[in-house]
Amino acid sequence: MSDSRAPGFSRRSLLAGAAALPFAASAAAVPAIAQAPAVQPPISWAIEDAAARAQTALAAGGGTKLVLLGTGGGPIAGRARRMTSNVMVSEGKAYILDAGLGVTNQFGRTGLQFGQIESIFITHMHPDHMVELLPLMVIGWMHGLRPEVVAYGPPPLQSMIAQLIASQQTPVHFWAEDFHLTPLTSLTTNEITGDGPVMHDERVSVHAVLVEHPPVHPAFGYRFDFKDRSIAFSGDTVPLVAVARMAKGADVLVHEAMYMPAVDHEIREQIAHGQHTSYEAFMAHMLADHSKAEDVGRIATEAGVKTLVLSHLTPSAGATDAEWRAAAARNFAGEILVGHDLMVV
């Protein structure tokens, strides 16, 4: 039987070609997006527009940058906001915080390379913060994720990562054989159990603080002190003085937030459509685990931060940016940014 493929065609050459131009289509689409009609553009257009802006901002340099890869709270599929994940870029190196659903594609859309990743940090063991660790590791390995990368987070992170990688040994070895790669067999993992220093290298020092997100324990917030700026993350938590202390004097505080009128509406809608819970039980859960935007403003004031970024937004839709800012501004007079996917801070 004759081979109808063009000379020199192979999966290896196809992969190499695709990897060499990961954002050509994105770049080509920018003029069309700029000339979009008055009607609301499709979500895919908005995503590519945000990706193009992120790539431009990162290419411009200018010190340490934070990219909000996913800004939605909770494990809800099918919405415009991806689940929680962030990446900080300093001196060409990338530090990932949390790995909610969508982190791998979102990281790729920034124009960053997987070989730039230095470390991965997990705040706590809820799916919307770590469910995509496996794709991040496996797809990252295919595209240059270095074996020196270290993952940090609460137990049982070490055994979980070992089990995740073990579950993929068959496809990993197929790809390793096909593309002449060293198989992905492990990832160095350091488990964190309490407050204190986490790691430091020539670019950053990282500290963790225990937060309150019952029944999950331990759950952490993190502070990253780079040479040129400090970035603190609350993780998922009720309002805590400990977070304000951890973020004291930071340039940026990224804090989870609830907009209560929209939360109230969403809970009532879910119950009306058959959700098996009571209004009182659901609201008690939200208030025992999360922070109102008004309280987030208070924490930012106590910390004396320059910029407050509202993220892990609950609900992820149902409130305007102006409403989010107004709620936080009741107790904070500094700069308030409402997080959006692929926003660069």
PyMOL commands that set and color helices and strands:
alter all, ss='L'
color gray80, all
select helices_A, chain A and resi 11-20+24-34+43-59+103-109+114-116+127-130+133-142+157-167+169-179+241-246+260-272+279-289+293-303+321-329
alter helices_A, ss='H'
color red, helices_A
select strands_A, chain A and resi 65-70+85-90+93-99+117-121+150-153+188-191+196-200+204-210+220-226+230-233+252-258+307-314+335-338+343-344
alter strands_A, ss='S'
color yellow, strands_A
deselect
rebuild
show_as cartoon
